[in-house]
């Protein structure tokens, strides 16, 4: 064995041992996505679909029929501000209450150690929000129309609210790329710019990942927080559809920063 071969063998051995050691010193994290509705006494109630049961800050009496959304670029933050980006599934997870298997996400090969926060993008940023990048359902059905900016929805909350006693009206609380229009006309031809309405969420939490063990995290969405704090969102003002209403999209973006809680 010549010197070059010996050196090559040594480097391969070191790489192999290091790789094995890194993988051996890992655990898993199971993220459970939970959904509640705040504003009740003594505290938030579990979300029940298809039930006219909830009031928001605008005193809209409403029900929720569907909840669907993307989170992306998830990362765990350690106590030395070291960030561990989730590579699994390209760091993107789709939640859809119609499909119970989407309400958990098992993250594998997470380095063992102590963490102080979880961070993610709500929706998809410019790098991830590419049309036709999800070829299979249900994600492929979550597309955002090309003439409105393309890519995918960030979220759909579909339901109904009571406009007068006993009379319900549908609402499609959909977020994604917004548009700016010339004048007061919301026609496709009058679009002059697009607005990316995704936002970053950072949630402090103390938790441990132990070697060869599973850690559990619950990521909880409070539906009522979409409709308040800092802005009151009124279905009677914004109506049934907001995909072409950047004012409504901006309110949702600002309110979304207090929507999530995390615990273990």
C-alpha positions as a Python dict, from the first residue, in 0.01 Angstrom:
ca = {
    (1, 'X'): (0, 0, 0),
    (2, 'X'): (162, 328, -110),
    (3, 'X'): (148, 655, 86),
    (4, 'X'): (-138, 797, -119),
    (5, 'X'): (-347, 483, -73),
    (6, 'X'): (-276, 483, 302),
    (7, 'X'): (-376, 848, 328),
    (8, 'X'): (-695, 787, 131),
    (9, 'X'): (-782, 488, 351),
    (10, 'X'): (-716, 691, 666),
    (11, 'X'): (-938, 980, 549),
    (12, 'X'): (-1218, 741, 456),
    (13, 'X'): (-1195, 570, 794),
    (14, 'X'): (-1209, 902, 982),
    (15, 'X'): (-1507, 1015, 774),
    (16, 'X'): (-1689, 688, 833),
    (17, 'X'): (-1626, 691, 1209),
    (18, 'X'): (-1726, 1057, 1240),
    (19, 'X'): (-2044, 1000, 1041),
    (20, 'X'): (-2139, 698, 1248),
    (21, 'X'): (-2060, 879, 1573),
    (22, 'X'): (-2276, 1177, 1473),
    (23, 'X'): (-2571, 957, 1383),
    (24, 'X'): (-2533, 750, 1697),
    (25, 'X'): (-2552, 1062, 1913),
    (26, 'X'): (-2901, 1153, 1796),
    (27, 'X'): (-3262, 1112, 1896),
    (28, 'X'): (-3602, 1178, 1744),
    (29, 'X'): (-3853, 1456, 1803),
    (30, 'X'): (-4223, 1395, 1740),
    (31, 'X'): (-4413, 1717, 1672),
    (32, 'X'): (-4788, 1702, 1735),
    (33, 'X'): (-5000, 1974, 1575),
    (34, 'X'): (-5289, 2077, 1798),
    (35, 'X'): (-5571, 2325, 1732),
    (36, 'X'): (-5780, 2517, 1983),
    (37, 'X'): (-6011, 2818, 1998),
    (38, 'X'): (-5934, 3078, 2266),
    (39, 'X'): (-6160, 3334, 2426),
    (40, 'X'): (-6353, 3084, 2635),
    (41, 'X'): (-6366, 3038, 3011),
    (42, 'X'): (-6170, 2885, 3177),
    (43, 'X'): (-5940, 2858, 2875),
    (44, 'X'): (-5904, 2761, 2508),
    (45, 'X'): (-6136, 2488, 2386),
    (46, 'X'): (-6028, 2209, 2151),
    (47, 'X'): (-6129, 2291, 1795),
    (48, 'X'): (-6436, 2092, 1687),
    (49, 'X'): (-6503, 2097, 1315),
    (50, 'X'): (-6843, 2171, 1163),
    (51, 'X'): (-6992, 2307, 1484),
    (52, 'X'): (-7130, 2661, 1514),
    (53, 'X'): (-6974, 2719, 1855),
    (54, 'X'): (-6723, 3005, 1854),
    (55, 'X'): (-6709, 3383, 1887),
    (56, 'X'): (-6414, 3593, 1778),
    (57, 'X'): (-6309, 3942, 1890),
    (58, 'X'): (-6543, 4102, 1632),
    (59, 'X'): (-6828, 3899, 1789),
    (60, 'X'): (-6869, 3690, 1474),
    (61, 'X'): (-7044, 3366, 1565),
    (62, 'X'): (-6868, 3108, 1351),
    (63, 'X'): (-6771, 2750, 1279),
    (64, 'X'): (-6463, 2595, 1117),
    (65, 'X'): (-6496, 2321, 856),
    (66, 'X'): (-6136, 2284, 735),
    (67, 'X'): (-5787, 2380, 850),
    (68, 'X'): (-5487, 2337, 618),
    (69, 'X'): (-5145, 2502, 618),
    (70, 'X'): (-4772, 2477, 548),
    (71, 'X'): (-4487, 2533, 787),
    (72, 'X'): (-4135, 2533, 647),
    (73, 'X'): (-3770, 2594, 724),
    (74, 'X'): (-3816, 2456, 1075),
    (75, 'X'): (-3506, 2466, 1293),
    (76, 'X'): (-3415, 2395, 1653),
    (77, 'X'): (-3211, 2656, 1839),
    (78, 'X'): (-2959, 2555, 2104),
    (79, 'X'): (-2839, 2747, 2407),
    (80, 'X'): (-2526, 2867, 2227),
    (81, 'X'): (-2748, 3004, 1948),
    (82, 'X'): (-2649, 2713, 1730),
    (83, 'X'): (-2923, 2641, 1478),
    (84, 'X'): (-3012, 2291, 1363),
    (85, 'X'): (-3219, 2314, 1042),
    (86, 'X'): (-3457, 2028, 973),
    (87, 'X'): (-3358, 1865, 644),
    (88, 'X'): (-3623, 1595, 652),
    (89, 'X'): (-3894, 1650, 389),
    (90, 'X'): (-3691, 1954, 282),
    (91, 'X'): (-3791, 2114, 610),
    (92, 'X'): (-4153, 2149, 493),
    (93, 'X'): (-4463, 2001, 654),
    (94, 'X'): (-4824, 2020, 540),
    (95, 'X'): (-5101, 2000, 800),
    (96, 'X'): (-5455, 1912, 698),
    (97, 'X'): (-5714, 1811, 955),
    (98, 'X'): (-5889, 1596, 693),
    (99, 'X'): (-5578, 1375, 698),
    (100, 'X'): (-5495, 1277, 1059),
    (101, 'X'): (-5150, 1148, 957),
    (102, 'X'): (-5046, 1507, 877),
    (103, 'X'): (-5103, 1622, 1236),
    (104, 'X'): (-4778, 1460, 1352),
    (105, 'X'): (-4428, 1500, 1214),
    (106, 'X'): (-4149, 1271, 1329),
    (107, 'X'): (-3809, 1440, 1302),
    (108, 'X'): (-3524, 1189, 1288),
    (109, 'X'): (-3150, 1212, 1364),
    (110, 'X'): (-3177, 1525, 1578),
    (111, 'X'): (-2849, 1588, 1764),
    (112, 'X'): (-2878, 1503, 2131),
    (113, 'X'): (-2859, 1806, 2358),
    (114, 'X'): (-3048, 2097, 2510),
    (115, 'X'): (-3259, 2336, 2304),
    (116, 'X'): (-3417, 2670, 2390),
    (117, 'X'): (-3646, 2745, 2095),
    (118, 'X'): (-3817, 2621, 1782),
    (119, 'X'): (-3833, 2844, 1475),
    (120, 'X'): (-4017, 2808, 1146),
    (121, 'X'): (-4163, 2997, 853),
    (122, 'X'): (-4540, 3005, 843),
    (123, 'X'): (-4623, 2935, 481),
    (124, 'X'): (-4353, 2910, 215),
    (125, 'X'): (-4086, 3167, 134),
    (126, 'X'): (-3966, 3258, -216),
    (127, 'X'): (-3719, 2969, -223),
    (128, 'X'): (-3981, 2705, -137),
    (129, 'X'): (-4295, 2850, -292),
    (130, 'X'): (-4246, 2716, -644),
    (131, 'X'): (-4539, 2613, -860),
    (132, 'X'): (-4572, 2239, -930),
    (133, 'X'): (-4308, 2143, -671),
    (134, 'X'): (-4561, 1915, -497),
    (135, 'X'): (-4676, 1664, -760),
    (136, 'X'): (-4899, 1453, -533),
    (137, 'X'): (-5218, 1517, -333),
    (138, 'X'): (-5309, 1660, -96),
    (139, 'X'): (-5033, 1923, -132),
    (140, 'X'): (-5072, 1956, -510),
    (141, 'X'): (-5435, 2060, -459),
    (142, 'X'): (-5318, 2348, -239),
    (143, 'X'): (-5193, 2553, -534),
    (144, 'X'): (-5227, 2933, -550),
    (145, 'X'): (-5345, 3058, -894),
    (146, 'X'): (-5065, 3164, -1126),
    (147, 'X'): (-5235, 3491, -1214),
    (148, 'X'): (-5237, 3581, -841),
    (149, 'X'): (-4867, 3505, -787),
    (150, 'X'): (-4843, 3126, -821),
    (151, 'X'): (-4694, 2873, -585),
    (152, 'X'): (-4915, 2747, -305),
    (153, 'X'): (-5151, 2864, -35),
    (154, 'X'): (-4990, 2922, 302),
    (155, 'X'): (-5316, 2840, 479),
    (156, 'X'): (-5685, 2770, 430),
    (157, 'X'): (-5934, 2800, 714),
    (158, 'X'): (-6278, 2743, 567),
    (159, 'X'): (-6599, 2783, 762),
    (160, 'X'): (-6920, 2977, 809),
    (161, 'X'): (-7035, 3271, 1017),
    (162, 'X'): (-7377, 3396, 1117),
    (163, 'X'): (-7459, 3717, 931),
    (164, 'X'): (-7807, 3739, 1085),
    (165, 'X'): (-7970, 3506, 1338),
    (166, 'X'): (-8016, 3171, 1167),
    (167, 'X'): (-7846, 3279, 842),
    (168, 'X'): (-7495, 3151, 770),
    (169, 'X'): (-7245, 3261, 509),
    (170, 'X'): (-6929, 3083, 395),
    (171, 'X'): (-6585, 3231, 458),
    (172, 'X'): (-6262, 3126, 287),
    (173, 'X'): (-5983, 3252, 511),
    (174, 'X'): (-5700, 3188, 264),
    (175, 'X'): (-5346, 3326, 281),
    (176, 'X'): (-5070, 3331, 22),
    (177, 'X'): (-4901, 3574, -214),
    (178, 'X'): (-5083, 3908, -220),
    (179, 'X'): (-5125, 4151, -505),
    (180, 'X'): (-5116, 4527, -545),
    (181, 'X'): (-5357, 4678, -798),
    (182, 'X'): (-5367, 5003, -991),
    (183, 'X'): (-5664, 5210, -880),
    (184, 'X'): (-5958, 5045, -705),
    (185, 'X'): (-6004, 4769, -960),
    (186, 'X'): (-5899, 4417, -859),
    (187, 'X'): (-5874, 4280, -1213),
    (188, 'X'): (-5581, 4064, -1320),
    (189, 'X'): (-5472, 4326, -1573),
    (190, 'X'): (-5434, 4590, -1301),
    (191, 'X'): (-5182, 4393, -1087),
    (192, 'X'): (-4849, 4577, -1067),
    (193, 'X'): (-4672, 4398, -778),
    (194, 'X'): (-4685, 4087, -558),
    (195, 'X'): (-4640, 4069, -181),
    (196, 'X'): (-4498, 3763, -1),
    (197, 'X'): (-4703, 3728, 317),
    (198, 'X'): (-4515, 3447, 492),
    (199, 'X'): (-4363, 3524, 833),
    (200, 'X'): (-4116, 3375, 1080),
    (201, 'X'): (-4229, 3233, 1415),
    (202, 'X'): (-3984, 3179, 1703),
    (203, 'X'): (-4118, 2996, 2009),
    (204, 'X'): (-3905, 2969, 2325),
    (205, 'X'): (-3913, 2630, 2498),
    (206, 'X'): (-3669, 2433, 2712),
    (207, 'X'): (-3643, 2073, 2599),
    (208, 'X'): (-3392, 1791, 2573),
    (209, 'X'): (-3316, 1549, 2295),
    (210, 'X'): (-3164, 1235, 2441),
    (211, 'X'): (-2958, 979, 2256),
    (212, 'X'): (-3172, 703, 2103),
    (213, 'X'): (-3482, 848, 2273),
    (214, 'X'): (-3792, 1025, 2146),
    (215, 'X'): (-3890, 1374, 2264),
    (216, 'X'): (-4240, 1512, 2218),
    (217, 'X'): (-4338, 1867, 2127),
    (218, 'X'): (-4690, 2003, 2083),
    (219, 'X'): (-4726, 2292, 1839),
    (220, 'X'): (-5063, 2450, 1906),
    (221, 'X'): (-5258, 2690, 1686),
    (222, 'X'): (-5521, 2914, 1848),
    (223, 'X'): (-5776, 2985, 1573),
    (224, 'X'): (-5914, 3294, 1746),
    (225, 'X'): (-5574, 3460, 1746),
    (226, 'X'): (-5599, 3496, 1367),
    (227, 'X'): (-5888, 3734, 1430),
    (228, 'X'): (-5728, 3956, 1697),
    (229, 'X'): (-5404, 4096, 1837),
    (230, 'X'): (-5307, 4348, 1719),
    (231, 'X'): (-5595, 4389, 1471),
    (232, 'X'): (-5959, 4282, 1500),
    (233, 'X'): (-6062, 4088, 1191),
    (234, 'X'): (-6435, 4103, 1113),
    (235, 'X'): (-6590, 3860, 864),
    (236, 'X'): (-6866, 4114, 806),
    (237, 'X'): (-6603, 4358, 674),
    (238, 'X'): (-6380, 4126, 471),
    (239, 'X'): (-6644, 3887, 347),
    (240, 'X'): (-6621, 3544, 195),
    (241, 'X'): (-6296, 3555, -4),
    (242, 'X'): (-5971, 3746, 58),
    (243, 'X'): (-5722, 3599, -191),
    (244, 'X'): (-5717, 3933, -375),
    (245, 'X'): (-5737, 4152, -66),
    (246, 'X'): (-5387, 4247, 49),
    (247, 'X'): (-5525, 4456, 337),
    (248, 'X'): (-5683, 4141, 484),
    (249, 'X'): (-5369, 3939, 404),
    (250, 'X'): (-5154, 4192, 593),
    (251, 'X'): (-5381, 4178, 899),
    (252, 'X'): (-5354, 3800, 903),
    (253, 'X'): (-4977, 3822, 872),
    (254, 'X'): (-4953, 4058, 1170),
    (255, 'X'): (-5202, 3866, 1382),
    (256, 'X'): (-5031, 3537, 1303),
    (257, 'X'): (-4733, 3613, 1524),
    (258, 'X'): (-4932, 3523, 1838),
    (259, 'X'): (-5126, 3230, 1693),
    (260, 'X'): (-4883, 2953, 1795),
    (261, 'X'): (-4780, 2811, 2131),
    (262, 'X'): (-4543, 2524, 2197),
    (263, 'X'): (-4506, 2290, 2492),
    (264, 'X'): (-4387, 1939, 2580),
}
